[in-house]
């Protein structure tokens, strides 16, 4: 009897390595999708033949379904981040020749809303479901879903999960605070987003950890609702003094904050430095132009679609959830405190 272990069947990653392409490109070739160069297609087909690779029957059955429709569940908000993510996901899905059937969550209970939306999409026989998640209760519901079709969600969370893709909110917040600390600000306040918002929770965690590591004062964050109005309201009562800087949880709250500080006779950045989050289109045109943390929503939407396609093609494949990094965009709303200039 031979002691040799049976040869492992080749998978999509083996084909990608041999052909020198990404697994997404292999998937496009297998499913006869457009936008693959003839030379690349030939290289992938040669690797498939060489490895005798064959997708599982279950995967092929999913791929060749006639609906070619993906259900997309979005939050019932018009905030920049979720809206941009959903738009880029839809563009990526159409590029892969899938139709997107979108459902917005309007139920006051996010967990109930997610279950209801998913049940409705299953009745329409969608091939897979994508969710843009902004609420902790909705995230926990997604973690417990047990469906016969692939499910992928965008959500910020310190707990990795095979179903999640995300932007690194935690490290993005630390980038913002590190910038202010390195300018010399001894006191860095935070205007946080809603306490049940996944992104807000991760940004508070990053802000707090960066301050703690630098042994700087930690004052409880003031909580808003992502809107410019809440940033204005909090800004009118914010305890700011010499050397103070403010990290706002998104650019909209920063807009309200800038207005409140101006109304109080405080100059930005001469008296108070301000950093936002998102790099919304208007951030560069505020007065002063806003230093902010840029998120790549196009990459997030595309990554969600890629992960769904892989789940359809290779149901047993396990991919690592590596959050998409953020980028600090430094503009004129931040400056070293008066005593640290020059």
Secondary structure, DSSP 4 states (H G I P E B T S, - for coil): ---SPPPPPP-HHHHHHHHTS-HHHHHHHHTT-SS--HHHHHHHHHHHHHHT----HHHHHHHT-S--EEEEEEES---HHHHHHHHHHHHHHHHTT-EEEEEEE--SSHHHHHHHHHHHHHHTT-SEEEEE--BHHHHHHHHH---SSEEEEE---SS--TTEE-B-HHHHHHHHHHHHHHHT-SEEEEEE--TTBHHHHHHHHHHHHHHHHTT----PPEE--SSHHHHHHHHHT----TTEEEEESSHHHHHHHHHHHHHTT--TTTT-EEE-SB--TTGGGSSSPPBEEE--HHHHHHHHHHHHHHHHH-TT------PBP-EEE--TT----GGG--
